[in-house]
Structures are given as structure tokens and as C-alpha cells.
Amino acid sequence: AVVSTQIREAVVSTQSTGVGSSSTFMFLLPGWEKRVQKLNPVTVQAPFGRWCISSTLTTQHLLSVSALANKQMSTDLSLSFNRRPIVKREDKTWEREEQLRQSINESEKKAGWSHVTALHCIVLPEHVPPGYCSPLLTHLALKWQDRCMEVREASQALFLRELRRIGFAGRQQLVNQWYPYIVRKRDPNPPEPLEKVYTMEVPLVPDYFSKFINRPAKIPSSVSVEDEELPSDSYPVAVIILGVIVSEFPDEVELSNVRSHVTSPERREAIRSSFLLTHDMLRGVAANLFNQLIKPPSLLPLHSPIRRASVDLIGRGFGVWSDFVNLTGVIMTLLELQTDPMVPIEIKKAIAQSGNIPGTGSKECLAAAATVRAAYQASILIANNRPQHTVTALSKEILTFKKDVEVGLSIQSLSGFPSSYHSVLDKGRYPIYLLVQNIIEKTKTRDLATIIVKIVEIMLFCIDTEQFKTRTLSELVPSLTKNALLDYCSATQQVAVGSVEGLIHVFDVRSAKCTPLYAHNSATSAVSFSSNGRTLVTFSEHEGRVSIWQSSSGLLALMSPGPLKLVRVVDALNPNTHGSKSPYFRWEAPKLATLFLSDGTKKSFAV
């Protein structure tokens, strides 16, 4: 666990341990003797005296303990401790007893590490004397998206704990302290060094942090490229701190420009003082976060912690940023980050399934995988926050892509234009598939009815048509086929989808072409194919009618089914009769369909 979290013991006596984002960590405290000599000896020797020496020391202690505890809680602890000899008996009950004993011991040990984390992250500030040195938010901000999962989770928990501890007044002070750096970024004059903004009792020690305080230092060869190329000003730190505040405390920011409707200066100032950030300040923070996201690699390394933090914060607070950024641009940029060829498809699948990165590969590959994970999680958060807008944006771009391909335009000829996402769509079929599948699983059935046609269009674009020769749609997209508004016929390889407008969209999987059927005057409630695909029944609960459609028969129909034509319409129930269940069809025989209504009754139709 110590090696995995990259925690190293200090080489100087009476120093603390620390945690770093590279394989080697160095932690020294120049001048620590003078700092300790100025303190009260009673305070230093007290049980909590170590927390009153330096904010840097407190940060490293808490980060190390929390990261180590997180690693222990995520590890199979039964393999980490010596086990007592096992006494085997003939009745074979010793195996069950041993498994039970190991599970109990492992749960107790994990509970102990969880208790250690709670004591350090939550209870500690309440029991430390008034001289408690709180953690440095600058350190935690830089590790907000560290490659190591345990360090990342520890830094985020400590950061959020500190923001809640300081209260509204403390968060307001942070905003006033860091927002000017976002404003100055647009000025020709460079921002001031970090040391002039944030006074620290003890200078920062890790070499890659020395750039933030303008101290010359020799960077060891063991430090990764990711850490060497961190920006040398406080602007990225300001963007992360303000982004975290807005994302985690959306009720304390001015989401709408309410002051524009107020004429009294006193009232306007009262409204302003009740928010951490005004509407215009939010616009500035959102623009800078998006700028960090799309900044070219020549200005910001593609897999740097700063870019990953911007990606993560855009996803966390998209409910706030959605009014200030372009949804299509954000989604496409996140998809492009997920298509990094440096990350193997096996790692991408592991990220989608568990959210964890397998600990194999080079440092560059692991850094790229961390960026892919951050982009994947951010896109999922955005899609869950705006499912309809996300599906509409993807459907629109895919439709444009198909039209350009049909007229003979190549993907390479369009990839150079900033407004074209053709190369992203062509390479990002698998990330798009995962994103839309998550939308299907998280969206309610009633809300899904308004976008299910677009979802099918996107899924047919992402899935290779060759897979339909050996697998059905229910195997490829299990969550989609549970909806009564959709049915797939493996015999004809057609998908029928109902819509809220009453139209029935019949997709041919082989050609991806869609044929609309004008079936009902109100929203469709259920559709179903017969086993041979020659008959389609549709039902509208608002109309109370069932429409029966059939394709042409004969020798030609055996090779390729003809277009579906309306045969007859049958009244199924009184209009506007609703129940608690969703209606659906079931075929009792090749020419006998049964409709199960929402009120629990059923009605059969001979076709």
C-alpha cells in the first residue's frame, strides 16, 4: 500500500512523511528548527502539537494518512497479515469457518482504517488547540485529479472538508482572494507569484512545487513529465479553487442575473453580498474552465493534472456551467479525450465497468488513462444532468456526418475545420455507445420516450452492422429493448420505434435507413413485430386504438421484406383510460397478438 500510494519516509529525523504524484517523493522542511523554536514548547510537545507547526506539515500528514487508509480499504487485507494455522477436520466445516473468520477480520480492519480517516479528516480540527494550522488548499487543488486514485480521493475529501469548515465567510474570502487572478489572466501583465498571494509559514519543498514560489530548484530525473510541465503561475490554481467552490456550493452563487431587475443600489448590493459569485463572475469562471479544457498541448500538457481537474469540475458543476458553455463543444471535446490511441481498449473497458485503471503500463500510458477516466466520468455526469440535450446534440452531429459521407466528402477533408467533429465521431463510436447506454439506464421511461428515436439512431451508428449477424439487439443493448416503445426483429433485421408524435420509425439495420409510418395522432405506447417480421402492431393509449401493419408476401418477400402497409385499425379501450403499468404486446401465436393494458386487463387480436 505504501508503494502504491507513493508514500516515502523522510530522510531527516523528526520530519514527516509525505505523498507525491511520481514514483519518488522528497519532503524536507527548510528552517523547520527555527519555526519550532518560536512556538511554545508545551504546544509542540502536546498530543496535538504536530498540527500547530506548519500548514504544509499538516497537509502532508493528512494527505498521507488518508491516502494510505484509502489504499488499505480497497485492498484484500486477508492477504496482508499472517494467518493462524488452520486445523482441518473431517467434517469439512473448517472451510466455511475459515472463510467466515477471514471476512470478519477483513471487515474489522477496513472499519478500523475508515475510522482513522474519519478521525483525521472530520474530527481532528475540533480537538486541536487554537493554533491549528489548516491544510493548504493550493496543495490539495494541484492533486485534485492525481493519477493515483487513493491520493486523488484523499485530496478531494480534505479539500471539501476544509471548504465546509471555514463556512460561507471563509469561502467568500477565498473567492475574493483568487478571482482577481482569473481577471488578470486577460491582462498583458503576468500575475504575481503564488507566495505573494498565499502566505505560508514554511516554504514548499517538493521540487515541482518550487515553480509556484519562484525558487530555483533542480528537478530530479524521477519526476514524471506530467509534473515537470505544470504551469508556473497561480492562474490554474485559481481556476481549480473557484471551480470546486461553484461545483460543490451551487446554492451560494447567482445562477440568474437577478440584480438586473432591481433598481435600488442598496438592494442590488444586498443581493450581491448574499452570493459568493455574481452571474458575471460565474461566466468568467466557466470560460476559464472551458479554456483549460480545450487548450492545445503546446500550452498545457494533454494529460496534466490541471487539465484533468478542469474536465472533472466541468462535469461536477455542469448544472451551473450549462448556461455559459456550449454543450456540443464540451461533449465532443470529452469524447476526443476518450479516443486517445495511447490507451488500450482493455483499459478503456475497465474504466467503463469499474472506474478504476489497471496498474500496468508505462507512466505515459497511465497518465493518458487517467485523462480518459476523467473525461468519461465528466461526460457521464453531463449526460445525467442534461440527457435530452446530450442526445439531441449527438444526433444532430451524427446526422451531419452521415449527410457529408453520402455526398462523398471524406473525413480527412473535414477534420481540419474547427466546427467539424467528423473525426471525433468516426473514432469515438465506443465512447458514444457507453455514454448513450448510461443515459438509457439512468433516464426514466416516460422521459426516455421523447428521445428514444434519436437514441436508436445513435446506437445504430455506433454498433457495427456485422455484429447483428450473430447477436440480437437485446444482447448488444440490453437496457434498450426493455422499453415497450421499441422492438427488434432478428428475421428481417429491422427496429421499430414509437414516438410521442404518433409516428413509427422503422430502421433497417443493414442500411441504417429509416422509414416513417404515420400510425397515430397521439403518443405511441407500444410496438411489436411478429416472429417473421411481416406483421407490426402498434398501440396508442391516448387514442385507445391498435394499428396492424403488414408487409408484402410472396417469393420476393422471402429475400427482402417489402414496405409495411396499414391493414386495419382496432379499438382496444376507451380513450384516456390509464393505469399504473405500461402497456405492451405479447405474441401468443404467429397470427395472434395479445395487448396487456395499463389497468391490468388484456385483449387479443387476430392478424
Salt bridges, closest charged atoms under 4 A:
ASP91 OD1 - ARG89 NE 3.61
GLU97 OE1 - ARG89 NH2 2.92
GLU98 OE2 - ARG101 NH2 2.82
GLU106 OE2 - LYS110 NZ 3.25
ASP146 OD1 - LYS143 NZ 3.91
GLU162 OE1 - ARG161 NH2 3.69
GLU162 OE2 - ARG165 NH2 2.53
GLU226 OE1 - ARG147 NE 2.91
GLU226 OE2 - ARG308 NH2 2.54
ASP233 OD2 - LYS185 NZ 3.17
GLU248 OE2 - ARG316 NH1 3.03
GLU252 OE2 - ARG171 NH2 2.72
GLU254 OE1 - ARG259 NE 3.53
ASP312 OD2 - ARG316 NE 2.67
ASP340 OD2 - HIS303 NE2 2.90
ASP404 OD2 - HIS422 NE2 2.68
ASP426 OD1 - ARG429 NH2 3.56
GLU466 OE1 - LYS469 NZ 2.97
ASP508 OD1 - ARG510 NE 3.50
GLU541 OE2 - HIS578 ND1 3.70
GLU543 OE1 - HIS520 ND1 3.13
ASP571 OD1 - ARG545 NE 3.54
